[in-house]
Amino acid sequence: MRHYMSTAQAAEYLGITRDALHARIRVGEFEPPDVLIGDRFQGWSPETVEKFRQKQAGIGYFYDTQGLVTVITQIRTTAERIRTYGNHLGVAADGFTWTVPENLHVVAARLESSLRGRLALDAENAAVLAAVDTEVAAAWRSEEPPAKERADDQTVTRVDLTIDPVETFTATHATRQDRTAQLLTASQELAAVIWRLPKVFDNPVSRLSARAIAVEKSVIDNKLDKLTGPE
């Protein structure tokens, strides 16, 4: 059964009074509740409360799962755009269509791995909090806490994360003009990713990834300068 924290539990977890938390809720300075029951009860998942605590503490591990998934997919889509249109440009072969897509896919994989790690850690923390709450509730009712499961009885819990695959295409007969336009689009897409990334994933991996993407964007821009500059 899904566990949610009441206002009092969330306030205790954050180390503030319930009145202080109510004040933050009223002025919109706390996360929206994950569940509402009638017009009286509102609850937050342990993951939501923990993310708020980290954000307030300046730990720098905020993430927006769906937003980051969108960014990861965009990086991979841009990598394949470059693979499709980055050759047959009438310039000396320099490995552009191999190295830039490969480097972008490495960045996307690093971001995905970091996201999976955060999701798994938050799921484990939530499970621990739920177990502690069960024991506290049992003690409050003067009951024996439920027996802990043996290690071989414990089930594996799936962490929900879906990332759509990105397809690869070829464009053998595309004109140089079309290829140049597609590379310009790729550069613009990466600029948008660099701007968006810190807003959906704020941690050292995100900052490292943004710098790596900026390097690949500069490679694309240099290629465009050669294609569009004076002969």
N, C-alpha and C positions, 0 to 999 in steps of 0.2 A: 504494500500500500504506500502511496506517495506521501511523504512527510512534509508538512508546512509549519513554519514557525509563526506564532502569534506575535502581536505587537510587543507584549511583555518579554517574550523569549528573544525576539530580535534586538530589543533594547539592551537586555542583559548580555547578549553575545557581543554587542558593539561597545559595551561598557559605558552606556549613558542611561539616563532615567527614561521612563516611559513617557513622561510629559515632554521631555526634550525631543524624543522621536516623533511624538504626535505633532509637535510644532514643525518639525522638518517635513512631515507628510503634508501638513496643511499648506505649506508654501511651496510644495513641489520639489523639495531638496532631498527626497528619498526615492528609491526605486518604486515603480508602480507594483501593487500586489500581484502575485502569481495566481491567486485564487480569491474569489469573493463568494461568500455564502450569505444570502439574504442581504439585509442592509446593516448588519452588525459585525460579522466576522470577516476579516481579511487576513490572508496569510502569505508568507514569502518562503520560497524554497531556501534551504541552507546555502545553495550555490549563489543565489541572488544576494543574500545578506553578506556572504564572504566576499563577493566581487565588490560590493559597496564599501566594505571595510578596507579592502586593498586600495581602492581608488582614493578613499579619504586619507589613508596613511601614506599615499604617494609611493606605494610599492612599485607601481608601473607595470602591472600585469592585467590591465583591462583588455577584454576582447569581446567582440561582437561576432558570434559564430557565423551567422548567415552573411554578414557583411564581409568577413574574411574569406568565406567560401567563394563569394562573388569575385573578390580580388584575385584569389588563386586561379580561378577559372579564366579570368581575363588575362592573366600573365601567360597561361598556357595557350590560350587562343591567339594571343599576339605572337608568341614563339612560333606557332604553326603558320601564321600569316607570313612571317619572315622566311620560313622554310619554303613556302609556296612561291613567293614572289621575289626572293632575294637573289636569284641567279639569272643568267642570260641577260645581263645588263650592259653588255658590250664593254666591260672593263676587265682588267686582269683578275684572274681567279685568286681569291685571298682567304678562302675558307669561311666567308661571312655567313653563308646559309647553314653551316655546321656549328660554328662556335657560338653565335648569338642565341639561336634557339636552345642549344644545349645548356648554356649558362642560365637562361631564363627558366628552363625546366628545373634546374638545380635549386634556384631561388624558390620556386613554387613548392618543390618537395620539402625544403627546409621549413617554410611557413606551415605547410600541412602537418609535418611532424610535430612542430611546436604546438599547434592547435590541438592535435590529438593528445599530446601530453597534458595540456591544461585541462581538457575535458575529462581525461581519466583521473587526474588528481582531484578535480572538483567533485567527481562522482564518488571517489573514495572518501573524501572529507564529508560529503553528505551522508554516506552510509555510516560513518563513525558517529556523526552527530545524532543520527536517528537511533543508533544503538544506545548511546548515552541517554537520550531522552526517554527511551523505553525503560532503562534501569532506574532513572530518577523518578519516573511516574510510578513504577512498581514500589519503590521505597516510600514514596509519598502516601501510597495506599496501604503501606505495611504488608506488602505482598513479597513473595519470593520472586526475584527477577527470573525471566525465562532462561532455561539452560542454554549456554552457548553451543552453537553447532560445532561438530568436529570438522577438522580441516577438509576431510574427504566428503563431507556432506554439503559443503558450501557450493553455491552455484556461481557460475561466471555471468556477470551482468554485461550486457551489450551497451556500449556507448554510442548513442545515435549520432551519426555524421554521414551525410551523403554528399558526394562531390561528383558532378556529372563528368563523363569522359569528354575529351576534346579530340576531334577528328583531324586527320592529316589529308591534305589535298595536293594535287599537282596542277600547274597551269602552264603547260609546255608552250602554248601558242599565244600567251598574253604578250601584249606589246610593251616596249620599254616605257612608254607613257603610263600604261596601266600599272606596271610594276613600281614605278616611281611613286605613283599616287598611293599605292598600297603600303609602301614603306613609310610615307608621310603619315598615313593613318596609324601605322604601328607606333611611330614616335609619339603621336598625340595620345594614343592609348596608354603608353608607358608613363607619360607625364601625368595623366589622370590617376594612374595607379599610385605613383609616388605621392600625390596629394592626398589620396584616399586612405592609404595604408595606415598612417598613425591614428586615424580616426576610428578604425575598426580593430586595431591590434597594437597596443602600446606596451612594448617591452623591448629589451635589447635586440632580440632576433629581428623584430620589425624594423628597427633602425638600421641594423646591418643590411637587411634585405633591400631597404629603400636605397641605400648607397650603391649596392650591387646593381640594382635596376637602372639607376642613373648612369652608371658606367656603360651598360649595354645601350641605353638611349643615346649616349654620346657617340657610340660606334655607328649607330643608324644615322644620326645626324651628319656625321662625317661622310658617310656613304652618299647621302642625299646631296651634300655640298659638291661632291665630285660629279654627280649625275646632272645637277642643275646649273653648275658653274660654267664659266666660259671654257670653250674647248681649248 
